[in-house]
Amino acid sequence: MEEIFGRWGTALYGKARGIDSYEFFVDADPKSISHNQTFGEDTNDSERLQVTISHLCQKASKRLRDAGLHARTVTLTLRHADFTTITRSHTLAEPSDLDTVFLKTIRELFSHSWNGKVMLRLVGVALSSFSAGSSQLDLLDPSRREKLERLVRATDRLRDRFGFSKIQLGGSLSNRDSGDEWPS
């Protein structure tokens, strides 16, 4: 094996027999939480894109809260019809776990990154730069922050009980009755 494959020959021989000395460690801590939507047909329908981005942002935010984490970095991914992919990120001043904070940032990134004409094949939302705890949103007054946190907790309980797609922020609802189901 070494004559044919060089220094990898011995390793290949061991792998073929189920012997492998390679060690790897599974890191249980996630580095990012993301959700993407690939469209069946490329689209430049602004309303559909905005609704999808809102939905993806809520899904990522829910997973973040379920993990007991807060994120500082919000990333938008756009893939054009020609498969050109762009990503834009913004790091928040304070970590958060609130959908509304992330959605505001994602919408700003989207408005600066898409000209309204280019056909898109995929949109994605990612949250990263995690921290545990809730030292977030010092810029909000405490009563507003408390109300938002209570709303998020109540929404998450309803989603856990009735399913994620049954409870959505208004920005995830389309003005037309298309009958489309949300991606899982």
C-alpha positions as CSV (number, residue, x, y, z in Angstrom):
1,M,0.0,0.0,0.0
2,E,2.9,2.4,0.8
3,E,4.5,1.7,-2.6
4,I,1.3,2.7,-4.4
5,F,-0.1,5.4,-2.1
6,G,3.1,6.7,-0.4
7,R,2.9,7.7,3.3
8,W,-1.0,7.4,3.2
9,G,-0.8,3.7,2.3
10,T,-0.6,2.6,5.9
11,A,-3.4,4.9,7.0
12,L,-5.6,3.6,4.1
13,Y,-4.8,0.0,5.0
14,G,-5.9,0.7,8.6
15,K,-9.1,2.5,7.5
16,A,-10.0,-0.3,5.2
17,R,-9.8,-2.7,8.2
18,G,-11.8,-0.4,10.5
19,I,-8.7,0.8,12.4
20,D,-8.2,4.5,12.7
21,S,-6.0,6.4,15.1
22,Y,-7.5,9.8,14.1
23,E,-9.0,11.5,17.2
24,F,-11.6,14.2,17.0
25,F,-13.5,15.9,19.7
26,V,-17.1,17.0,19.4
27,D,-17.6,20.5,20.6
28,A,-21.1,20.6,22.2
29,D,-21.2,24.4,22.1
30,P,-22.7,25.8,18.8
31,K,-20.7,28.4,17.0
32,S,-23.7,29.8,15.1
33,I,-27.4,29.2,14.7
34,S,-28.8,29.7,11.2
35,H,-31.8,29.1,9.0
36,N,-31.9,29.3,5.2
37,Q,-34.6,29.1,2.6
38,T,-33.9,28.0,-1.0
39,F,-36.8,28.9,-3.2
40,G,-38.3,26.5,-5.8
41,E,-38.0,29.3,-8.3
42,D,-35.7,32.3,-8.1
43,T,-37.6,35.4,-7.0
44,N,-37.3,39.1,-6.7
45,D,-40.7,39.5,-5.0
46,S,-39.9,41.9,-2.2
47,E,-42.8,41.0,0.0
48,R,-42.0,37.3,-0.2
49,L,-38.4,37.9,0.6
50,Q,-39.2,40.2,3.6
51,V,-41.7,37.6,4.9
52,T,-39.2,34.8,4.5
53,I,-36.4,36.7,6.2
54,S,-38.7,37.5,9.2
55,H,-39.7,33.9,9.5
56,L,-36.1,32.7,9.4
57,C,-35.0,35.3,11.9
58,Q,-37.7,34.1,14.3
59,K,-36.7,30.5,13.9
60,A,-33.1,31.3,14.6
61,S,-34.0,33.5,17.6
62,K,-36.2,30.7,19.1
63,R,-33.4,28.2,18.8
64,L,-31.0,30.7,20.4
65,R,-33.4,31.1,23.4
66,D,-34.0,27.4,23.7
67,A,-30.2,27.0,24.1
68,G,-30.1,29.7,26.7
69,L,-27.8,31.9,24.6
70,H,-27.6,35.5,23.5
71,A,-25.9,36.6,20.2
72,R,-24.1,39.7,19.2
73,T,-23.5,39.0,15.5
74,V,-26.3,38.9,12.9
75,T,-25.5,37.6,9.4
76,L,-27.6,37.8,6.2
77,T,-26.9,35.4,3.3
78,L,-28.2,36.1,-0.2
79,R,-27.6,33.7,-3.1
80,H,-28.4,35.1,-6.6
81,A,-29.8,33.1,-9.5
82,D,-26.2,32.7,-10.9
83,F,-25.1,31.2,-7.5
84,T,-23.2,34.3,-6.5
85,T,-23.4,34.3,-2.7
86,I,-23.0,37.3,-0.5
87,T,-23.0,37.5,3.2
88,R,-23.3,40.7,5.3
89,S,-22.8,40.8,9.1
90,H,-23.4,43.3,11.8
91,T,-22.2,43.1,15.4
92,L,-24.6,44.5,18.0
93,A,-23.4,46.7,20.8
94,E,-25.0,44.3,23.3
95,P,-25.9,40.6,23.1
96,S,-29.6,39.9,22.7
97,D,-32.0,37.0,22.3
98,L,-35.0,39.1,21.0
99,D,-36.5,38.5,17.6
100,T,-37.2,42.2,17.1
101,V,-33.6,43.3,17.7
102,F,-32.3,40.8,15.2
103,L,-35.0,41.4,12.6
104,K,-34.3,45.2,12.6
105,T,-30.6,44.4,11.9
106,I,-31.4,41.8,9.2
107,R,-33.8,44.2,7.5
108,E,-31.1,46.9,7.4
109,L,-28.6,44.5,6.0
110,F,-31.1,43.3,3.4
111,S,-32.0,46.8,2.3
112,H,-28.3,47.7,1.8
113,S,-27.4,44.4,0.1
114,W,-30.2,43.8,-2.4
115,N,-31.2,46.2,-5.2
116,G,-34.8,44.9,-5.6
117,K,-34.1,43.6,-9.1
118,V,-31.7,40.7,-8.8
119,M,-33.4,37.3,-8.7
120,L,-32.6,35.5,-5.5
121,R,-32.3,31.7,-5.1
122,L,-31.7,31.6,-1.3
123,V,-31.9,33.8,1.7
124,G,-30.4,33.0,5.1
125,V,-30.2,34.4,8.6
126,A,-27.4,33.4,11.1
127,L,-26.8,34.4,14.7
128,S,-23.3,34.0,16.3
129,S,-20.8,35.5,18.9
130,F,-22.7,33.8,21.7
131,S,-22.8,34.5,25.4
132,A,-24.8,33.1,28.2
133,G,-26.9,35.3,30.5
134,S,-29.0,38.4,29.8
135,S,-26.9,41.5,30.0
136,Q,-28.6,42.8,26.9
137,L,-30.2,45.9,25.6
138,D,-29.0,48.5,28.1
139,L,-30.2,51.1,25.6
140,L,-33.9,50.1,26.1
141,D,-35.7,51.4,29.1
142,P,-36.1,48.6,31.7
143,S,-39.9,48.4,31.5
144,R,-39.8,48.1,27.7
145,R,-37.1,45.4,27.8
146,E,-39.1,43.5,30.5
147,K,-42.3,43.7,28.3
148,L,-40.4,42.4,25.2
149,E,-38.9,39.6,27.2
150,R,-42.3,38.5,28.6
151,L,-43.7,38.6,25.1
152,V,-40.9,36.4,23.8
153,R,-41.3,33.9,26.6
154,A,-45.1,33.7,26.1
155,T,-44.6,33.4,22.3
156,D,-42.1,30.6,22.8
157,R,-44.5,28.7,25.1
158,L,-47.3,29.0,22.5
159,R,-45.0,27.8,19.7
160,D,-43.9,24.9,21.8
161,R,-47.5,23.9,22.4
162,F,-49.1,24.6,19.0
163,G,-46.1,24.5,16.6
164,F,-43.7,27.2,15.4
165,S,-45.6,28.0,12.2
166,K,-48.9,28.8,14.2
167,I,-47.4,31.8,16.0
168,Q,-45.6,34.4,14.0
169,L,-44.7,38.1,14.2
170,G,-46.7,40.3,11.8
171,G,-43.7,40.7,9.5
172,S,-43.8,37.0,8.7
173,L,-47.4,37.2,7.3
174,S,-48.0,37.8,3.7
175,N,-50.7,40.2,2.4
176,R,-51.9,37.6,-0.1
177,D,-53.4,34.3,0.7
178,S,-51.0,32.1,-1.2
179,G,-51.6,28.9,0.8
180,D,-47.9,28.4,1.0
181,E,-46.6,26.4,4.0
182,W,-43.5,27.4,5.9
183,P,-40.4,25.4,5.4
184,S,-39.5,23.2,8.3
